[in-house]
Amino acid sequence: MKKIVFPLFLFFSCFAISQSKVSGVVVDELGDPVAFANVLFKNSVEGTITNDNGRFYMESDNTYDILLVSFIGYAPQEIPLPSKVNYDMNIVLQESNEQLDEVVIYVGKQSKKNNPAIDILKKIWAKKRVNGVYKFKQYQYDKYEKVEFDLNTIDSALMKSKIFKGMEFVFQDLDTSRITGKTYLPIFINEVFSKAYGDNLLDESKEDILGSKNSGFSNNQAITAFVEDLYSDYDIYDNYLKFFDKSFTSPLSKTGIDTYNYVLSDSTFIDNKWCYNIIYYPRRKNELTFKGDFWVNDSTFAIKKINLEVTKSANINWVKEVYIEQDFEVVSDSVFLLKRDYMLSDFSFSKKEKSKGLYGKRTTVYDNYKFDIPKPKSFYKNESDPFDPIVFSRDSTFWKNNRLEKLNKEESGIYKLLDTLKTVPKFKTYYNLVSVMASGYVEIDKWNLDIGDVYSVFGYNDAEGVRLRGGARTYFGQNDPWRLEGYMAYGFGDRKVKHGFSAKWLLDRKSRLMISGGNRRDIEQLGLSLTSTNDVLGRSIASSSVVTVGNNDRLTNINLSTFNVEMEPLTNFRIRVGSTFRTLSSALPNAFSLDYLDPTSPIGVSSEIKQFDINTTLVYTPGKKTIGYGVERYDINDDYSTLLLSYTKGLDGFMESDFEYEKLQFSYSQPWQIGGMGRLFSTVEVGKTFGAVPLGLLNVVPGNQTLFTLYNTFPNLDFYEFVTDTYASVHFEHNFNGRLFSRIPVLRKLNLREIIGLRGVWGDLSEENILLSSPTNIPLLAPTDKIYWEYSFGVGNIFKIFRLDLNFRGNYLENPNARPFSVTGSFGFSF
């Protein structure tokens, strides 16, 4: 969902008084741009560096009359500033033939040997875990965070466009970015004030949110989740910094010397501390890297000030610019504590200089540090409720006293502006359009009802032919304690109506005690997962795929009823106990049979399975983060592991149930960030069924006859090609995020991303189960003699939205109609 939210949010979003403003371009004598040149107001530490095209923009609340411009290998320049605002400056640097005493001049790629900047960097590594709050037994501080989104590159053409006709008043309060110099219009703001506590001896920490206030898209939980995930926490001392689902190499990383060039540029006193200035820039293009500089203390080797700017050649979509700066304050003469963290992202469909887009800005301010105040371990276990209504209803006095950084005039006006906009019909139309496309539902506020989802309206399969579906759900707000949801569908081929209905009720918010139940009567492509389906609303993509490989005729009529009780006694540890009753039969008996031997049948064979099961499921997701406290919550991160243990007991005779059996299953899924080499997804799954059951209740190795790339399936297997009652499977998929292609000149500019996959499964099927399902018209085979395996090579980020995979079958090529090779793909918006 978050991959859909961003481009739609961006599509929809399609003069603070400073004393000194400068912008321009730095070139050499031949007129070529000088990238990464140092630009500084004289007699200050306020500066920036030029981008890949030699351009820069800078502003300050102070007045300066001289600009210093320098770069290694060139003579430094002092440029007079005749006025407070100096735009479009053209600064020419002359090559330098002089070498001053005790100064080493570096040109181009910097040596890793005898480089004083790298010597300092090594001392930063040695000290990084004893700086800041790590120097104390306990710590606590106040934290204020402000997230803002702004429409940028406002010009007269945009103001007069039909899009904003009737909403011209929004342009009365424009501001100018101190980073890029672009005019922008604030459209969303979220403020949070909290108190953080930590104990380094107990290795415990917690954060109590005391106030939260937002405006803009405040009730759209999908967008809120996207914002939360977008601006996750980071530590500049870490080797890799994660932004937009990508891992960027930190300039302070131990692998930095292989990724960046470092130059010791300057040294001076900052807040009475002698500091070195080190400039860094990437060794290669198209990698996930930064450029910028940092100031580091000469004795503690703690960072005093740092700025990071993502290079424009970095392999990242929809983001034109990212700028980060952090400032640290000195306490007790030697402790450097984070004071302010600022991050600006310039989102745009194009990376061209004049393209319009959206600023995302996060400012975090830290204050009132206190140390060595011990608290019992129970204090850290009793977390406050971040969704307490009091938190969201703080008055103006609270915010006046607790804002650690005041809102400027434009930011203060956002709340009033959005309140006014919500009364404008055209704005409501735009907002509803974005909301529908992001969530998939049409909101009908006066009925507290959502219609949808719109993405499942059309389908097609061999049994139903063309299929239309419509659904609805109750929606009073993002934290509803109960929800009803349902759909109806009609197949024009079989001329039958299908339906699904679900009800959920959250009984206790603290323990997440919830009851749920529902019924679904539909046609389904079973066998896309080793675990049986208990979802009364969802439907696999293979059930409605318009284009498939081979015959897509192994479809099942399913009548499924469920009832579950679920709770979360510990954070991210869920227990679910429930029951299901299902009736299964073939949707196309002539092509696919679920027949089994039945001594109680007059003909000795039955074609329908009736089964009542009791199941217990344990799910542990350490590190998972969510927002909301209602019956449904949204995930705001995807880097957590998932451990699942399931036990199912089938009862014979109860409600005319046919079989007595037991099934035990375990799976472990884990994403791994492999430093700068990309991201690995892994899944291990094992299971065993005890007792005799027919084909409809066995574990089918998940094949994939669609043209879509589906993780955890085998794209070169047909549906029901392998069937097991005992199995073990592994899936690995690694996305290098363009790390390899960035080294190839021809491919570098395309920003493609290489993906490799490896998967395998071993399984067994007892003679008893083979005999029981002998009347079926498909062969029952299991990969018993040797592990079945596949491998794949993929290319992602084709035109920024497509992925293509070439899949190869490793063995069992002698199977009837075996597919040795297949091509699958997918599309979507991702960074």
Summary of the structure (lengths in Angstrom):
residues: 831
radius of gyration: 30.4
end to end distance: 13.4
largest distance: 104.2
contacts: 2634
relative contact order: 0.08
helix: 16%
strand: 45%
